Amino acid sequence: MSAIVKRPVRVLVAKVGLDGHDRGAKIIATALRDAGMEVIYTGLRQTPEMVVNAALQEDVDAIGISILSGAHMTVFPKIMQLLKDKEMNDVLLTGGGIIPEDDIETLNKMGAGKLFAPGATTTEIADYIKNWVAENRNF
């Protein structure tokens, strides 16, 4: 009898646009790795197209966007549209940074996953991603 080996959750962490502050993204990437996930960190100055193409190539379960620039109402809808265009409807789009509560609510209604404000714990973020993937992805 062969054992079923469940692969770890795969998460792509990205910084989109000209925002050059990546300390938080690196902390999250490390925390997710320490929580048992495979993490692909794309680095700074990614475009939405670069993020979605990397997510497709890496066969990720989730994309985490770190955004401090105020461009969240452009970046998240663009990534959501690209995911839809590539039929990646079962990939979680989550993230965090400086995002006003009203904008978080709007982005959630548009289809983004939970968005985390400053002060969220790395455990909360990791648990959310693991639970979402367990409930929404089949592998």
C-alpha positions as a Markdown table, in Angstrom:
| # | Residue | x | y | z |
|---|---|---|---|---|
| 1 | Met | 0.0 | 0.0 | 0.0 |
| 2 | Ser | 1.5 | 3.3 | -1.0 |
| 3 | Ala | 1.2 | 6.4 | 1.3 |
| 4 | Ile | -0.4 | 9.5 | 0.1 |
| 5 | Val | 2.1 | 12.4 | 0.4 |
| 6 | Lys | 0.5 | 15.7 | 0.7 |
| 7 | Arg | 2.7 | 18.5 | -0.7 |
| 8 | Pro | 3.2 | 21.7 | 1.4 |
| 9 | Val | 1.2 | 24.8 | 0.6 |
| 10 | Arg | 3.0 | 26.9 | -2.0 |
| 11 | Val | 2.8 | 30.7 | -1.6 |
| 12 | Leu | 4.2 | 33.4 | -3.8 |
| 13 | Val | 5.1 | 36.6 | -1.9 |
| 14 | Ala | 5.5 | 39.7 | -4.0 |
| 15 | Lys | 6.0 | 43.5 | -3.9 |
| 16 | Val | 4.3 | 45.2 | -6.8 |
| 17 | Gly | 5.1 | 48.6 | -8.3 |
| 18 | Leu | 7.7 | 51.1 | -7.1 |
| 19 | Asp | 7.3 | 50.4 | -3.4 |
| 20 | Gly | 10.8 | 49.6 | -2.3 |
| 21 | His | 10.1 | 48.7 | 1.4 |
| 22 | Asp | 10.4 | 45.0 | 1.5 |
| 23 | Arg | 11.2 | 44.2 | 5.2 |
| 24 | Gly | 7.7 | 43.2 | 6.0 |
| 25 | Ala | 7.4 | 41.0 | 2.9 |
| 26 | Lys | 10.6 | 39.2 | 3.9 |
| 27 | Ile | 9.4 | 38.7 | 7.4 |
| 28 | Ile | 6.1 | 37.2 | 6.2 |
| 29 | Ala | 8.0 | 35.0 | 3.7 |
| 30 | Thr | 10.2 | 33.7 | 6.4 |
| 31 | Ala | 7.3 | 33.1 | 8.8 |
| 32 | Leu | 5.3 | 31.2 | 6.2 |
| 33 | Arg | 8.4 | 29.1 | 5.4 |
| 34 | Asp | 8.8 | 28.4 | 9.2 |
| 35 | Ala | 5.1 | 27.4 | 9.3 |
| 36 | Gly | 5.9 | 24.6 | 6.8 |
| 37 | Met | 5.0 | 26.3 | 3.5 |
| 38 | Glu | 7.0 | 26.5 | 0.3 |
| 39 | Val | 7.6 | 30.2 | -0.3 |
| 40 | Ile | 8.6 | 31.9 | -3.6 |
| 41 | Tyr | 9.7 | 35.5 | -3.0 |
| 42 | Thr | 9.7 | 37.5 | -6.2 |
| 43 | Gly | 11.5 | 40.5 | -4.9 |
| 44 | Leu | 10.9 | 44.2 | -5.5 |
| 45 | Arg | 9.2 | 46.1 | -8.4 |
| 46 | Gln | 7.1 | 43.4 | -9.9 |
| 47 | Thr | 4.2 | 44.0 | -12.3 |
| 48 | Pro | 0.9 | 42.3 | -11.8 |
| 49 | Glu | 1.7 | 40.3 | -15.0 |
| 50 | Met | 5.0 | 39.2 | -13.6 |
| 51 | Val | 3.3 | 38.1 | -10.4 |
| 52 | Val | 0.6 | 36.0 | -12.1 |
| 53 | Asn | 3.0 | 34.5 | -14.6 |
| 54 | Ala | 5.3 | 33.4 | -11.7 |
| 55 | Ala | 2.3 | 32.1 | -9.8 |
| 56 | Leu | 1.3 | 30.0 | -12.8 |
| 57 | Gln | 4.9 | 28.7 | -13.4 |
| 58 | Glu | 5.4 | 27.8 | -9.7 |
| 59 | Asp | 1.9 | 26.2 | -9.4 |
| 60 | Val | 1.2 | 28.1 | -6.2 |
| 61 | Asp | -1.9 | 27.8 | -4.0 |
| 62 | Ala | -1.8 | 31.5 | -2.8 |
| 63 | Ile | -0.3 | 34.8 | -3.7 |
| 64 | Gly | 0.5 | 37.3 | -1.0 |
| 65 | Ile | 1.0 | 40.9 | -2.0 |
| 66 | Ser | 2.7 | 43.4 | 0.3 |
| 67 | Ile | 1.7 | 46.9 | -0.5 |
| 68 | Leu | 2.6 | 50.2 | 1.2 |
| 69 | Ser | 2.4 | 52.5 | -1.8 |
| 70 | Gly | -1.3 | 53.3 | -1.9 |
| 71 | Ala | -1.8 | 51.5 | -5.3 |
| 72 | His | -3.8 | 48.7 | -3.8 |
| 73 | Met | -7.0 | 49.6 | -5.6 |
| 74 | Thr | -5.1 | 49.3 | -8.9 |
| 75 | Val | -2.9 | 46.3 | -8.1 |
| 76 | Phe | -5.3 | 43.9 | -6.6 |
| 77 | Pro | -8.1 | 44.3 | -9.2 |
| 78 | Lys | -5.4 | 43.9 | -12.0 |
| 79 | Ile | -4.1 | 40.7 | -10.4 |
| 80 | Met | -7.6 | 39.4 | -9.9 |
| 81 | Gln | -8.4 | 40.0 | -13.6 |
| 82 | Leu | -5.2 | 38.3 | -14.7 |
| 83 | Leu | -5.9 | 35.3 | -12.5 |
| 84 | Lys | -9.4 | 35.1 | -14.0 |
| 85 | Asp | -8.0 | 35.4 | -17.6 |
| 86 | Lys | -5.6 | 32.5 | -16.9 |
| 87 | Glu | -8.4 | 30.4 | -15.3 |
| 88 | Met | -6.5 | 30.4 | -11.9 |
| 89 | Asn | -9.8 | 30.7 | -10.0 |
| 90 | Asp | -8.6 | 28.4 | -7.2 |
| 91 | Val | -5.6 | 30.5 | -6.2 |
| 92 | Leu | -5.9 | 32.7 | -3.1 |
| 93 | Leu | -5.0 | 36.3 | -3.5 |
| 94 | Thr | -4.3 | 37.8 | -0.1 |
| 95 | Gly | -1.9 | 40.4 | 1.2 |
| 96 | Gly | -1.4 | 43.3 | 3.5 |
| 97 | Gly | 0.1 | 46.6 | 4.2 |
| 98 | Ile | -1.3 | 50.1 | 4.4 |
| 99 | Ile | -4.8 | 49.6 | 3.1 |
| 100 | Pro | -7.8 | 51.6 | 4.5 |
| 101 | Glu | -10.6 | 49.6 | 6.0 |
| 102 | Asp | -13.1 | 50.8 | 3.4 |
| 103 | Asp | -10.8 | 49.7 | 0.6 |
| 104 | Ile | -10.2 | 46.3 | 2.3 |
| 105 | Glu | -14.0 | 45.8 | 2.3 |
| 106 | Thr | -14.3 | 46.8 | -1.4 |
| 107 | Leu | -11.4 | 44.5 | -2.4 |
| 108 | Asn | -12.9 | 41.6 | -0.4 |
| 109 | Lys | -16.3 | 42.1 | -2.2 |
| 110 | Met | -14.4 | 42.0 | -5.5 |
| 111 | Gly | -12.9 | 38.6 | -4.7 |
| 112 | Ala | -9.7 | 39.3 | -2.8 |
| 113 | Gly | -9.0 | 37.1 | 0.2 |
| 114 | Lys | -8.4 | 38.5 | 3.7 |
| 115 | Leu | -6.2 | 41.5 | 3.7 |
| 116 | Phe | -4.0 | 42.1 | 6.8 |
| 117 | Ala | -3.3 | 45.5 | 8.4 |
| 118 | Pro | -0.2 | 46.3 | 10.4 |
| 119 | Gly | -0.2 | 44.5 | 13.7 |
| 120 | Ala | -1.5 | 41.2 | 12.2 |
| 121 | Thr | 0.5 | 38.3 | 13.6 |
| 122 | Thr | 2.5 | 36.0 | 11.4 |
| 123 | Thr | 0.6 | 33.1 | 13.0 |
| 124 | Glu | -2.7 | 34.6 | 12.0 |
| 125 | Ile | -1.6 | 35.0 | 8.4 |
| 126 | Ala | -0.1 | 31.5 | 8.1 |
| 127 | Asp | -3.2 | 29.9 | 9.7 |
| 128 | Tyr | -5.5 | 31.8 | 7.3 |
| 129 | Ile | -3.6 | 30.7 | 4.3 |
| 130 | Lys | -3.3 | 27.0 | 5.4 |
| 131 | Asn | -7.1 | 26.9 | 6.3 |
| 132 | Trp | -8.1 | 28.6 | 3.0 |
| 133 | Val | -6.0 | 26.2 | 0.9 |
| 134 | Ala | -7.3 | 23.1 | 2.9 |
| 135 | Glu | -10.9 | 24.2 | 2.2 |
| 136 | Asn | -10.5 | 25.4 | -1.4 |
| 137 | Arg | -7.7 | 23.5 | -3.2 |
| 138 | Asn | -7.8 | 19.8 | -4.2 |
| 139 | Phe | -4.5 | 18.0 | -4.2 |
